[in-house]
Amino acid sequence: MHISKGWALIFRNLKLLKNKTMLKFIRQYADKINGIDIYPIVGLLLFIIFFVAMLVYVKKMKKSSIDEMKNLPLDLFEEQKPSNV
């Protein structure tokens, strides 16, 4: 019975979020903060910079290191096999 009460509480909270009452509560305080508009832009820029940096890193990797990483799971499996097989 406690599990069903827990699920009812979760669904009730989801319904509150669906009605955006919680978002209205947060928005009324966020609107009063000066300069809050910059945070989504900074977050997006950080994501793009990280994504581009990882793309450049992968493009500059040597083919030999890529092949080594590609075969790594197979190499680990071979090490675990008994030697008398």
Secondary structure by P-SEA (a helix, b strand, c coil): caaaaaaaaaaaaaaaaaaaaaaaaaaaaaaacccccaaaaaaaaaaaaaaaaaaaaaaaccaaaaaaaaaaaaaaaaaaccccc
